[in-house]
Amino acid sequence: MEDSERFEERSFSNGDVYIGKIKGMLPHGKGKYTWSDGTVYEGDWVNGKMTGKGLITWPTGAKYEGEFSGGYLHGHGTFTHSTGCIYSGGWRMDAHHGIGRKEYSNSDIYEGLWKEGIREGCGRYSWENGNTYIGNWKSGKIDGRGVMKWANDDIFDGCWINGLKQGSGVYRFADGGLYIGTWSKGLKDGRGTFYPAGSKQPSLKKLCSLNSDDGLLLNTEKHTATKQKFTRSFSEKISVSGRSKSSRQISHRTSSLDANCIIQDPAGDCICRDSSPTLSQTFNESQSEASGVNSLLYEREYMQGVLIMERIRNYSEIPHKNKRQNTFSVKQAKKSSWIDIFGGSRSYYLKLNLQLGIRYTVGKITPVPAREVRSSDFGDRARIRMYFPKEGSQLTPPHCSIDFYWKDYCPMVFRNLREMFKLDAAEYMMSICGDSGLRDISSPGKSGSIFFLSQDDRFVIKTLKKYELKVMLNMLPKYYHHVGSYENTLITKFFGLHRITLRGGKKVRFVVMGNMFCTELHIHRRYDLKGSTQGRYTDKDKINSNTTLKDLDLKYEFHMDKKLRESLFKQISLDCMFLESQHIIDYSLLLGLHFRAPENLKALVEPPRLPQPQHGLPSEDDAQKQGEQLIIPKGLLLVAHEPSFVNTAPGPHIRGNTLRAYSIGDKQVDLLLPGTARLRVQLGVNMPAQATRKLQEDKVEESEVELFEVYDVVLYMGIIDILQEYTVKKKLEHACKSLQYDPMTISVVEPKTYAERFINFMEKKVFPEPETS
């Protein structure tokens, strides 16, 4: 038969030769094909294409032995490059894919997951110099959670982005020292604690808990790290079809597979030696010699790798969680919380129910033709209700949570608000309802509310009390008008108002808000400012990198461009007038600070490519050389706005226009951060200022040293907690008195008085006018 397999030897006009089985006119079965350029394949064929197992060799000396499919290297196989680089593992369409091991020509070795020719997923990379990384990879770079161990036995266990340390982590030095803190673009940035060698250190269990939790409270950094210099290990996908053409393409492609495949060693970026600092030597030398174990530790704060503050503490001073709690406060918290609503899995079920409900609501309201809101859209009947049984229904999908009833308040109003805030409905839904889910974040206040953060950090979800929901619904018509009239408003952006009811009748109400700290810059400080002094301080022992501080903790005043300050207080006054008209009190200015390291000290930060350990602090000689450089050069610059150079997409917190600055001729401005970014300046977002330390009347602790008095800062701010109505707070105050509770935390003053006090505090204490000489 014509289609039966037969053994033949064929020579082609282009010089190619095939010896093997033929089916019809095509190689089929076992066979050997020799191309005119010297490339040879011997193995299985199916309908004229290399399919099955085989061996292909190239004139350069490179070879591949393994599985083929449709003319591609596909399946499992071993590729040996002419330079000596060897890869053994999974392949897909001529690219490394799946689990594989690659030994590079310089003796570096990678073992782990690949995706379309790129290191992606979990893997281990060992450098020839002895450095080793075990952890996550993304797009060929170290990204995610991972552990780096250097040849000198230093170890870093923490988060990485784009090949650089980013976020929380633990750095253990070969001499036994330990630093727990945060990093940004490979440099220490933010608060941390250094435990010298020989000192008492946290237990392994505590270290694991510190590193397993991001510990982020409305504080995210979306950094675009500097690109690391390495190239892809594999060429782009090509089509392989036909007899002689396919083999030549493979020959050309695979001969250059590993020409530039070695990743640069990030060790030079990461080695960062902490030692007993010169500032602290006088405190610890005698004590450490007297005792067998050094009990001192150093609480530090860095800005882009520059140490700016250090506080020396004894390990015994650190508060421990097993200390006896205040009985009254525990009972009160338990009474007003949501702990028993979902049992032990309340957080998981609540988040799943939120996602199901929001997906349903957005999907139902989005197709409705756009129109202006009507008075009926704010009424009691403006609701979307749905029952979500676990097994699903004709209108709802099956799910693994518990049965619940869903209610969406004023859906057309919030749909228009989302459009007013320039949010795409699909992006909004995917941000909250995507596969990555919602993250729990600790509550910044005493309300007992539960907070969730969307997977991309753009939105915060907060549970509400019943009276807060009523205040929100009563205020909603005026709120809609206010945010529509003033696009620069600092008042919290609300995107949705919902309620979940369980079969037993228990109800959870919550609101979706914009996260004002969704920024690519690291937020070093957060303050909740009310303009009050009563109880407005934070215990120093309870302060960590995620603590939201209060009025009495603020030790800086901020000086900004004249025009920017005018714009700020014009809007604060308008927002306070609105809140006063709605009888709202007890609101706060949430203020986030990003400090810029003094430019004249950045040269003292460890060089990014030097493998030698560098000290975190300048030596005494370096300090003396810089004794006259106390005036800090600009760490940021205001430049004329260029839309093509900055991201003009609306954020989840603000949508206002680009601000104008007096210092550059009343022009719209961008903020230029040397070596970091160029940002659009908006009200409450990316606002530049100079922070000056206030003169402290109280004597500063001798164990605490802050190195600088003036900083360049970038400000982020918004007015939050706007659901506390005067009449409700007044009733609460009377209730506390009748129950003989201490009402000191309830700052009940009339709305007008509260607004005046709030504005006066901001004008005089936080953003004072510069003194005229």
For each residue, the residues with C-beta under 8 A, 3 or more apart:
1: 4
2: 24
3: 23 24
4: 1 23
5: 21 22 23 28 29
6: 21 22
7: 20 21 22
8: 18 19 20 21 22
9: 17 18 19
10: 17 18 19 22
11: 16 17
12: 15 16 17 18 244
13:
14: 36 244
15: 12 35 36
16: 11 12 33 34 35 36 243 244
17: 9 10 11 12 33 34
18: 8 9 10 12 27 31 32 33 34 243
19: 8 9 10 31 32
20: 7 8 27 29 30 31 32 33 45
21: 5 6 7 8 27 28 29 30 31 45
22: 5 6 7 8 10 25 26 27 28
23: 3 4 5 26 27 28 29 47
24: 2 3 28
25: 22
26: 22 23 45 47 48 243
27: 18 20 21 22 23 31 33 45 48 243
28: 5 21 22 23 24 45 46 47 48
29: 5 20 21 23 44 45
30: 20 21 43 44 45
31: 18 19 20 21 27 42 43 45
32: 18 19 20 40 41 42
33: 16 17 18 20 27 40 41 42 243 247
34: 16 17 18 38 39 40
35: 15 16 38 39 40 244 247 248 251
36: 14 15 16
37: 59 248 251
38: 34 35 58 59
39: 34 35 56 57 58 59 247 248 250 251
40: 32 33 34 35 56 57
41: 32 33 50 54 55 56 247
42: 31 32 33 54 55 56
43: 30 31 50 52 53 54 55 56 68
44: 29 30 50 51 52 53 54 68
45: 20 21 26 27 28 29 30 31 48 49 50 51 52
46: 28 49 51 52
47: 23 26 28 51
48: 26 27 28 45 242 243
49: 45 46 70 71 240 241 246
50: 41 43 44 45 54 56 68 70 71 246 247
51: 44 45 46 47 68 69 70 71
52: 43 44 45 46 67 68
53: 43 44 66 67 68
54: 41 42 43 44 50 65 66 68
55: 41 42 43 63 64 65
56: 39 40 41 42 43 50 63 64 65 247 250 254
57: 39 40 61 62 63
58: 38 39 61 62 63 82 251 254 255
59: 37 38 39
60: 82 255
61: 57 58 82
62: 57 58 79 80 81 82 254 255 257
63: 55 56 57 58 79 80
64: 55 56 73 77 78 79 80 254
65: 54 55 56 77 78
66: 53 54 73 75 76 77 78 79 91
67: 52 53 73 74 75 76 77 91
68: 43 44 50 51 52 53 54 71 72 73 74 75
69: 51 72 74 75
70: 49 50 51 74 240
71: 49 50 51 68 240 241 246 250
72: 68 69 91 92 93 94 240
73: 64 66 67 68 77 79 91 94 250 254
74: 67 68 69 70 91 92 93 94
75: 66 67 68 69 90 91
76: 66 67 89 90 91
77: 64 65 66 67 73 88 91
78: 64 65 66 86 87 88
79: 62 63 64 66 73 86 87 88 254 257
80: 62 63 64 84 85 86
81: 62 84 85 86 105 257 258
82: 58 60 61 62 255
83: 105 258 259
84: 80 81 105
85: 80 81 102 103 104 105 258 261
86: 78 79 80 81 102 103
87: 78 79 96 100 101 102 103 258
88: 77 78 79 100 101 102
89: 76 96 98 99 100 101 102 114
90: 75 76 96 97 98 99 100 114
91: 66 67 72 73 74 75 76 77 94 95 96 97 98
92: 72 74 95 97 98 116
93: 72 74 97 116 237
94: 72 73 74 91 234 235 237 238 240 250 253 254
95: 91 92 114 116 117 234 237
96: 87 89 90 91 100 102 114 117 233 234
97: 90 91 92 93 100 114 115 116 117
98: 89 90 91 92 113 114
99: 89 90 112 113 114
100: 87 88 89 90 96 97 111 112 113 114
101: 87 88 89 109 110 111
102: 85 86 87 88 89 96 109 110 111 233 261
103: 85 86 87 107 108 109
104: 85 107 108 109 110 258 261 262
105: 81 83 84 85 258 262
106: 128 262
107: 103 104 128
108: 103 104 125 126 127 128 262 263
109: 101 102 103 104 124 125 126
110: 101 102 104 119 123 124 125 126 263
111: 100 101 102 123 124
112: 99 100 119 121 122 123 124 125 137
113: 98 99 100 119 120 121 122 123 137
114: 89 90 95 96 97 98 99 100 117 118 119 120 121
115: 97 118 120 121
116: 92 93 95 97 120 237
117: 95 96 97 114 232 233 234 235
118: 114 115 139 140 232 233 234
119: 110 112 113 114 123 125 137 140 141 263
120: 113 114 115 116 137 138 139 140
121: 112 113 114 115 136 137
122: 112 113 135 136 137
123: 110 111 112 113 119 134 135 136 137
124: 109 110 111 112 132 133 134
125: 108 109 110 112 119 132 133 142 263
126: 108 109 110 131 132
127: 108 130 131 132 265 267
128: 106 107 108
129: 151 265 267
130: 127 150 151
131: 126 127 148 149 150 151 265 267
132: 124 125 126 127 148 149
133: 124 125 142 146 147 148 149 266
134: 123 124 146 147
135: 122 123 142 144 145 146 147 148 160
136: 121 122 123 142 143 144 145 146 160
137: 112 113 119 120 121 122 123 140 141 142 143 144
138: 120 141 143 144
139: 118 120 143
140: 118 119 120 137 230 232 233 263
141: 119 137 138 162 163 228 230 263
142: 125 133 135 136 137 146 148 160 163 164 266
143: 136 137 138 139 160 161 162 163
144: 135 136 137 138 159 160
145: 135 136 158 159 160 211
146: 133 134 135 136 142 157 158 160
147: 133 134 135 155 156 157
148: 131 132 133 135 142 155 156 266 267 270
149: 131 132 133 153 154 155
150: 130 131 153 154 155 267 270 271
151: 129 130 131 267
152: 174 271 613
153: 149 150 174
154: 149 150 171 172 173 174 271 613
155: 147 148 149 150 171 172
156: 147 148 165 169 170 171 172 270
157: 146 147 169 170 172 207 211
158: 145 146 165 167 168 169 170 171 183 211
159: 144 145 165 166 167 168 169 183 214
160: 135 136 142 143 144 145 146 163 164 165 166
161: 143 164 166 167 223 225
162: 141 143 166 223 224 225 226 227 228
163: 141 142 143 160 225 228 266 269
164: 142 160 161 183 185 186 225 226 266 269
165: 156 158 159 160 169 183 186 187 269 270
166: 159 160 161 162 183 184 185 186 221 223 225
167: 158 159 161 182 183 214 221
168: 158 159 181 182 210 211 214 215
169: 156 157 158 159 165 180 181 182 183 211
170: 156 157 158 178 179 180 207 210 211
171: 154 155 156 158 178 179 180 181 272 274
172: 154 155 156 157 176 177 178
173: 154 176 177 178 179 197 273 274
174: 152 153 154
175: 197
176: 172 173 197 198
177: 172 173 194 195 196 197 274 275
178: 170 171 172 173 194 195 201 202
179: 170 171 173 188 192 193 194 195 274
180: 169 170 171 192 193 195 202 207 210
181: 168 169 171 188 190 191 192 193 300 302 545
182: 167 168 169 188 189 190 191 192 522 545
183: 158 159 164 165 166 167 169 186 187 188 189
184: 166 187 189 190 221 223 304 522
185: 164 166 189 223 225 226 304
186: 164 165 166 183 225 269 270 608
187: 165 183 184 272 302 304 305 605
188: 179 181 182 183 192 272 300 302 305 307 616
189: 182 183 184 185 302 303 304 305 522 524
190: 181 182 184 301 302 522 524 545
191: 181 182 299 300 301 524 544 545
192: 179 180 181 182 188 299 300 301 302 545
193: 179 180 181 297 298 299 300
194: 177 178 179 274 297 298 300
195: 177 178 179 180 199 200 201 202 297 298
196: 177 199 276 284 288 294 296 297 298
197: 173 175 176 177
198: 176 288 293 294
199: 195 196 293 294 295 296 297 315
200: 195 293 294 295 315
201: 178 195
202: 178 180 195 206 207 210
203: 206 207
204: 207 208
205: 208 209
206: 202 203 209 210
207: 157 170 180 202 203 204 210 211
208: 204 205 211 212
209: 205 206 212 213
210: 168 170 180 202 206 207 213 215
211: 145 157 158 168 169 170 207 208
212: 208 209
213: 209 210
214: 159 167 168 439
215: 168 210 544 545 546
216: 219 220 441 453 457 546
217: 441 442 444 526 546 548
218: 441 444 453 460 515 516 517 526
219: 216 517 522 523 526 546 592
220: 216 453 457 515 517 518 519
221: 166 167 184 519 520 521 522 523
222: 457 518 519 520
223: 161 162 166 184 185 520
224: 162 520 677
225: 161 162 163 164 166 185 186
226: 162 164 185
227: 162
228: 141 162 163 263 264 266
229: 264
230: 140 141 260 262 263 264
231: 260 261
232: 117 118 140 235 260 261
233: 96 102 117 118 140 257 258 260 261
234: 94 95 96 117 118 257 261
235: 94 117 232 238 253 256 257
236:
237: 93 94 95 116
238: 94 235 249 253
239: 249
240: 49 70 71 72 94 246 249 250
241: 49 71 245 246
242: 48 245 246
243: 16 18 26 27 33 48 246 247
244: 12 14 16 35 247 248
245: 241 242 248 249
246: 49 50 71 240 241 242 243 249 250
247: 33 35 39 41 50 56 243 244 250 251
248: 35 37 39 244 245 251 252
249: 238 239 240 245 246 252 253
250: 39 56 71 73 94 240 246 247 253 254
251: 35 37 39 58 247 248 254 255
252: 248 249 255 256
253: 94 235 238 249 250 256 257
254: 56 58 62 64 73 79 94 250 251 257
255: 58 60 62 82 251 252
256: 235 252 253 259
257: 62 79 81 233 234 235 253 254 261
258: 81 83 85 87 104 105 233 261
259: 83 256
260: 230 231 232 233
261: 85 102 104 231 232 233 234 257 258
262: 104 105 106 108 230
263: 108 110 119 125 140 141 228 230
264: 228 229 230
265: 127 129 131 268
266: 133 142 148 163 164 228 269 270
267: 127 129 131 148 150 151 270 271 611
268: 265 271 607 608 609 610 611
269: 163 164 165 186 266 608 609
270: 148 150 156 165 186 266 267
271: 150 152 154 267 268 606 611 612 613 614
272: 171 187 188 606 613 614 616
273: 173 606 613 614 615 616
274: 171 173 177 179 194 615 616
275: 177 615 616
276: 196 280 281 284
277: 280 281 298 307 310 616 617
278: 281 617 619 620 623
279: 310 617 705
280: 276 277 283 284 296 298 310 312
281: 276 277 278 284 285
282: 285
283: 280 287 296 312 703
284: 196 276 280 281 287 288 294 296 312
285: 281 282 288 289
286: 289 290
287: 283 284 290 291 294 295 296
288: 196 198 284 285 291 294 296
289: 285 286
290: 286 287
291: 287 288 294 295
292:
293: 198 199 200
294: 196 198 199 200 284 287 288 291
295: 199 200 287 291 314 315 316
296: 196 199 280 283 284 287 288 312 313 314 315
297: 193 194 195 196 199 312 313 314 315 318
298: 193 194 195 196 277 280 310 311 312 313
299: 191 192 193 310 311 312 313
300: 181 188 191 192 193 194 307 309 310 311
301: 190 191 192 307 308 309 310 524
302: 181 187 188 189 190 192 305 306 307 308 616
303: 189 306 308 524 595 596 597 711
304: 184 185 187 189 596 597 602 605
305: 187 188 189 302 597 602 605 606
306: 302 303 597 598 601 602 604 605
307: 188 277 300 301 302 310 616 617 707
308: 301 302 303 595 597 706 707 708 711
309: 300 301 704 705 706 707
310: 277 279 280 298 299 300 301 307 704 705
311: 298 299 300 701 703 704 705
312: 280 283 284 296 297 298 299 703 704
313: 296 297 298 299 317 318 703
314: 295 296 297 317
315: 199 200 295 296 297 318
316: 295
317: 313 314 541
318: 297 313 315 541
319: 323 541 542
320: 323
321:
322:
323: 319 320
324:
325: 329 330
326: 329 330
327: 330 331
328: 331 332
329: 325 326 332 333
330: 325 326 327 333 334
331: 327 328 334 335
332: 328 329 335 336
333: 329 330 336 337 448
334: 330 331 337 339
335: 331 332
336: 332 333 448
337: 333 334 448
338: 341 342 346 350 448 450 463 508
339: 334 346
340: 343 346
341: 338 346 350 502 506 508
342: 338 345 346 347 348 349 350 402
343: 340 346
344:
345: 342 348 349
346: 338 339 340 341 342 343 349 350
347: 342 350 351 440 450
348: 342 345 351 352
349: 342 345 346 352 353 401 402
350: 338 341 342 346 347 353 354 450 500 508
351: 347 348 354 355 437 438 452
352: 348 349 355 356 399 400 401
353: 349 350 356 357 388 401 402 404 406 500
354: 350 351 357 358 432 438 452 461 498 500 510
355: 351 352 358 359 432 433 437 438
356: 352 353 359 360 388 396 397 399 401 406
357: 353 354 360 361 386 388 406 408 498 500
358: 354 355 361 362 429 432 433 496 498 512
359: 355 356 362 363 429 433
360: 356 357 363 364 384 386 388 396 406
361: 357 358 364 365 384 406 408 411 496 498
362: 358 359 365 366 425 428 429
363: 359 360 366 429
364: 360 361 367 384 411
365: 361 362 368 384 411 412 415
366: 362 363 415 425
367: 364
368: 365 412 415
369:
370: 416 419
371: 412
372: 416
373: 377 378 412 413 416 480
374: 377
375: 378 379 477
376: 379 381 382
377: 373 374 382 410 412 413
378: 373 375 382 410 413 473 476 477 480
379: 375 376 382
380: 383
381: 376
382: 376 377 378 379 409 410 411 412 413
383: 380 407 408 409 410 411
384: 360 361 364 365 406 407 408 411
385: 405 406 407 408
386: 357 360 395 396 405 406
387: 393 396 403 404 405 406
388: 353 356 357 360 393 396 399 401 403 404 405 406
389: 392 393 396 403
390: 398 399 400 401 402 403
391: 398
392: 389 396 397 398 399
393: 387 388 389 396
394:
395: 386
396: 356 360 386 387 388 389 392 393 399
397: 356 392
398: 390 391 392
399: 352 356 388 390 392 396
400: 352 390
401: 349 352 353 356 388 390 404
402: 342 349 353 390 502 503
403: 387 388 389 390 502 503
404: 353 387 388 401 500 501 502 503
405: 385 386 387 388 500 501 502
406: 353 356 357 360 361 384 385 386 387 388 498 499 500 501
407: 383 384 385 498 499 500 501
408: 357 361 383 384 385 411 496 497 498
409: 382 383 414 469 473 497 498 499
410: 377 378 382 383 413 414 473 476 497
411: 361 364 365 382 383 384 408 414 415
412: 365 368 371 373 377 382 415 416
413: 373 377 378 382 410 416 417 476 480
414: 409 410 411 417 418 494 495 496 497
415: 365 366 368 411 412 418 419 425
416: 370 372 373 412 413 419 420 480
417: 413 414 420 421 480 483 493 494 495
418: 414 415 421 423 425 428 495
419: 370 415 416 422 423
420: 416 417 483 484 655
421: 417 418 493 495 514 650 652 655
422: 419 650 655
423: 418 419 427 428 495 650 652
424: 427 428
425: 362 366 415 418 428 429
426: 429 430
427: 423 424 430 431
428: 362 418 423 424 425 431 432 459 495
429: 358 359 362 363 425 426 432 433
430: 426 427 433 434
431: 427 428 434 454 455 456 458 459
432: 354 355 358 428 429 438 454 455 459 461 512
433: 355 358 359 429 430
434: 430 431 437 455 456
435:
436: 455
437: 351 355 434 455
438: 351 354 355 432 452 453 454 455 461
439: 214 452 453 454 455
440: 347 450 451 452 453
441: 216 217 218 451 452 453 460
442: 217 451 546
443: 447 448 449 450 451
444: 217 218 451 526 528 548
445: 449 528 548 721
446: 745
447: 443 465
448: 333 336 337 338 443
449: 443 445 462 463 464
450: 338 347 350 440 443 462 463
451: 440 441 442 443 444 460 461 462 463
452: 351 354 438 439 440 441 460 461
453: 216 218 220 438 439 440 441 457 459 460 461 515
454: 431 432 438 439 457 458 459 460 461 515
455: 431 432 434 436 437 438 439
456: 431 434
457: 216 220 222 453 454 515 518
458: 431 454 514 515 518 651 652
459: 428 431 432 453 454 495 512 513 514 515 652
460: 218 441 451 452 453 454 512 513 514 515
461: 354 432 438 451 452 453 454 510 511 512 513
462: 449 450 451 510 511 513
463: 338 449 450 451 508 509 510
464: 449 468 469 472 509 510 511 723
465: 447 468 469 509
466: 469 470 507 509
467: 470 471 725 728
468: 464 465 471 472 509 723 724
469: 409 464 465 466 472 473 497 499 509
470: 466 467 473 474
471: 467 468 474 475 584 723 724 725 728
472: 464 468 469 475 476 494 497 511 723
473: 378 409 410 469 470 476 497
474: 470 471 582
475: 471 472 478 479 582 584 722 723
476: 378 410 413 472 473 479 480
477: 375 378 480 481
478: 475 481 482 578 581 582
479: 475 476 482 483 491 494 578 582
480: 373 378 413 416 417 476 477 483 484
481: 477 478 484 485
482: 478 479 485 486 489 491 575 578
483: 417 420 479 480 486 487 489 491 493
484: 420 480 481
485: 481 482
486: 482 483 489 571 574 575
487: 483 655 656 657
488: 567 571 654 656 657 682 683 684
489: 482 483 486 571 574 575 656
490: 571 572 575 589 683 684 717 718 719
491: 479 482 483 575 578 579 718 719 722
492: 513 514 718 719 720 722
493: 417 421 483 513 514 652 653 654
494: 414 417 472 479 497 511 512 513
495: 414 417 418 421 423 428 459 512 513 514
496: 358 361 408 414 511 512
497: 408 409 410 414 469 472 473 494 509 510 511 512
498: 354 357 358 361 406 407 408 409 509 510 511 512
499: 406 407 409 469 507 508 509 510
500: 350 353 354 357 404 405 406 407 507 508 510
501: 404 405 406 407 505 506 507
502: 341 402 403 404 405 505 506 507
503: 402 403 404
504:
505: 501 502
506: 341 501 502
507: 466 499 500 501 502
508: 338 341 350 463 499 500
509: 463 464 465 466 468 469 497 498 499
510: 354 461 462 463 464 497 498 499 500
511: 461 462 464 472 494 496 497 498
512: 358 432 459 460 461 494 495 496 497 498
513: 459 460 461 462 492 493 494 495
514: 421 458 459 460 492 493 495 518 651 652 653 654
515: 218 220 453 454 457 458 459 460 518 652 653
516: 218 590 592 653 654 684 685 716 717 718
517: 218 219 220 523 526 592 716
518: 220 222 457 458 514 515 651 652 653
519: 220 221 222 523 592 594 685 686 716
520: 221 222 223 224 677
521: 221 594 673 676 677 714
522: 182 184 189 190 219 221 594
523: 219 221 517 519 526 592 593 594 716
524: 189 190 191 301 303 593 594 595
525: 549 592 593 595
526: 217 218 219 444 517 523 547 548 549 590 591 592 593
527: 548 549 550 551 553 554 589 590 591 592 593
528: 444 445 548 549 550 588 589 590 720
529: 550 551 554 588 589 590 591 761 762 766
530: 536 550 551 586 587 588 589 747 758 761
531: 551 757 758 759 760 761 762 765
532: 536 551 747 757
533: 536 551 552
534: 744 745 747
535: 744 745
536: 530 532 533 550 551 552 553
537: 550 551 552 553
538: 542 543 547 549 550 553
539: 542 543
540: 543
541: 317 318 319
542: 319 538 539 547
543: 538 539 540 547 549
544: 191 215 547
545: 181 182 190 191 192 215
546: 215 216 217 219 442
547: 526 538 542 543 544
548: 217 444 445 526 527 528 590
549: 525 526 527 528 538 543 553 554
550: 527 528 529 530 536 537 538 553 554
551: 527 529 530 531 532 533 536 537 554 761
552: 533 536 537
553: 527 536 537 538 549 550
554: 527 529 549 550 551 765 766
555: 693 694 696
556: 593 691 692 693 694 711
557: 691 692 694 765 766 767 768
558: 689 690 691 692 713 715 766 767
559: 689 690 692 767 768 770
560: 564 565 568 687 688 689 690 715 767
561: 564 565 638 661 662 663 688
562: 565 566 662 663
563: 566 567 659 660 661 662 663 666
564: 560 561 567 568 659 661 662 681 687 688
565: 560 561 562 568 569 767 769
566: 562 563 569 570
567: 488 563 564 570 571 659 660 683
568: 560 564 565 571 572 683 687 767
569: 565 566 572 573 759 762 763 767
570: 566 567 573 574
571: 486 488 489 490 567 568 574 575 683
572: 490 568 569 575 576 589 719 759 762
573: 569 570 576 577 759
574: 486 489 570 571 577 578
575: 482 486 489 490 491 571 572 578 579 719
576: 572 573 579 580 755 758 759
577: 573 574 580 581 755
578: 478 479 482 491 574 575 581 582
579: 491 575 576 582 584 585 587 719 722 751 755
580: 576 577 583 584 751 752 754 755
581: 478 577 578
582: 474 475 478 479 578 579 725
583: 580 725 726 727 751
584: 471 475 579 580 587 722 723 724 725 726 751
585: 579 724 725 726 729 747 748 749 750 751 754
586: 530 721 724 729 747 754
587: 530 579 584 719 720 721 722 724 758
588: 528 529 530 719 720 721
589: 490 527 528 529 530 572 717 718 719 720 758 762 766
590: 516 526 527 528 529 548 717 718 719 720
591: 526 527 529 715 716 717 766
592: 219 516 517 519 523 525 526 527 715 716 717
593: 523 524 525 526 527 556 691 713 714 715 716
594: 519 521 522 523 524 713 714 715 716
595: 303 308 524 525 691 711 712 713
596: 303 304 635 636 673 711 712 713 714
597: 303 304 305 306 308 601 602 605 635
598: 306 601 602 632 633 635 708 711
599: 602 632 633 634 635 674
600: 603 626 629 632 633
601: 306 597 598 604 605 618 626
602: 304 305 306 597 598 599 605
603: 600
604: 306 601 618 622
605: 187 304 305 306 597 601 602 614
606: 271 272 273 305 610 613 614 616
607: 268 610 614
608: 186 268 269
609: 268 269
610: 268 606 607 614
611: 267 268 271
612: 271
613: 152 154 271 272 273 606
614: 271 272 273 605 606 607 610
615: 273 274 275 618 619
616: 188 272 273 274 275 277 302 307 606
617: 277 278 279 307
618: 601 604 615 622 623 626
619: 278 615 622 623
620: 278 623 624
621: 624 625
622: 604 618 619 625 626
623: 278 618 619 620 626 627
624: 620 621 627
625: 621 622
626: 600 601 618 622 623 629
627: 623 624 630
628:
629: 600 626
630: 627
631:
632: 598 599 600 635 708 710 711 712
633: 598 599 600
634: 599 637 712
635: 596 597 598 599 632 673 674 711 712
636: 596 671 672 673 674 688 712 714
637: 634 671 672 674
638: 561 661 663 664 669 670 671 672 681 688
639: 642 664 669 670 671 672 678
640: 664 667 668 669 670
641: 646 658 667 668 669 670 680 681
642: 639 645 646 670
643: 646 648
644:
645: 642 670 678
646: 641 642 643 670 678 679 680
647: 679 680
648: 643 680
649:
650: 421 422 423 654 655
651: 458 514 518 654 655 685
652: 421 423 458 459 493 514 515 518
653: 493 514 515 516 518 684 685 718
654: 488 493 514 516 650 651 682 683 684 685 718
655: 420 421 422 487 650 651
656: 487 488 489 682 683 684 685
657: 487 488 668 682
658: 641 668 669 670 680 681 682
659: 563 564 567 668 669 681 682 683 687
660: 563 567 666 667 668 669
661: 561 563 564 638 664 666 667 669 681
662: 561 562 563 564 666
663: 561 562 563 638
664: 638 639 640 661 667 669
665:
666: 563 660 661 662
667: 640 641 660 661 664
668: 640 641 657 658 659 660
669: 638 639 640 641 658 659 660 661 664 681
670: 638 639 640 641 642 645 646 658 678 679 680 681
671: 636 637 638 639 678 679 680 681 686 688 714
672: 636 637 638 639 678
673: 521 596 635 636 676 677 678 679 714
674: 599 635 636 637
675:
676: 521 673
677: 224 520 521 673
678: 639 645 646 670 671 672 673
679: 646 647 670 671 673 686 714
680: 641 646 647 648 658 670 671 685 686
681: 564 638 641 658 659 661 669 670 671 685 686 687 688
682: 488 654 656 657 658 659 685 686 687
683: 488 490 567 568 571 654 656 659 687
684: 488 490 516 653 654 656 687 715 716 717 718
685: 516 519 651 653 654 656 680 681 682 716
686: 519 671 679 680 681 682 714 716
687: 560 564 568 659 681 682 683 684 714 715 716 717
688: 560 561 564 636 638 671 681 712 713 714 715
689: 558 559 560 712 713 714 715 767
690: 558 559 560 710 711 712 713
691: 556 557 558 593 595 710 711 712 713
692: 556 557 558 559 709 710
693: 555 556 696 706 708 709 710
694: 555 556 557
695:
696: 555 693 699 700
697:
698:
699: 696
700: 696 704
701: 311 704
702:
703: 283 311 312 313
704: 309 310 311 312 700 701
705: 279 309 310 311
706: 308 309 693
707: 307 308 309
708: 308 598 632 693 711
709: 692 693
710: 632 690 691 692 693
711: 303 308 556 595 596 598 632 635 690 691 708
712: 595 596 632 634 635 636 688 689 690 691
713: 558 593 594 595 596 688 689 690 691
714: 521 593 594 596 636 671 673 679 686 687 688 689
715: 558 560 591 592 593 594 684 687 688 689
716: 516 517 519 523 591 592 593 594 684 685 686 687
717: 490 516 589 590 591 592 684 687
718: 490 491 492 516 589 590 653 654 684
719: 490 491 492 572 575 579 587 588 589 590 722
720: 492 528 587 588 589 590
721: 445 586 587 588 724
722: 475 491 492 579 584 587 719
723: 464 468 471 472 475 584
724: 468 471 584 585 586 587 721 728 729
725: 467 471 582 583 584 585 728 729
726: 583 584 585 729 730 748 750 751
727: 583 730 731
728: 467 471 724 725 731 732
729: 585 586 724 725 726 732 733 746 748
730: 726 727 733 734 748
731: 727 728 734 735
732: 728 729 735 736 743 746 748
733: 729 730 736 737 743 746 748
734: 730 731 737 738
735: 731 732 738 739
736: 732 733 739 741 742 743 746
737: 733 734 740 741 743
738: 734 735
739: 735 736
740: 737
741: 736 737
742: 736 745
743: 732 733 736 737 746 748
744: 534 535
745: 446 534 535 742
746: 729 732 733 736 743
747: 530 532 534 585 586 754
748: 585 726 729 730 732 733 743
749: 585 753 754 757
750: 585 726 753 754
751: 579 580 583 584 585 726 754 755
752: 580 755 756
753: 749 750 756 757
754: 580 585 586 747 749 750 751 757 758
755: 576 577 579 580 751 752 758 759
756: 752 753 759 760
757: 531 532 749 753 754 760 761
758: 530 531 576 587 589 754 755 761 762
759: 531 569 572 573 576 755 756 762 763
760: 531 756 757 763 764
761: 529 530 531 551 757 758 764 765 766
762: 529 531 569 572 589 758 759 765 766 767
763: 569 759 760 766 767 768 769
764: 760 761 768
765: 531 554 557 761 762 768
766: 529 554 557 558 589 591 761 762 763
767: 557 558 559 560 565 568 569 689 762 763
768: 557 559 763 764 765
769: 565 763
770: 559
771:
772:
773:
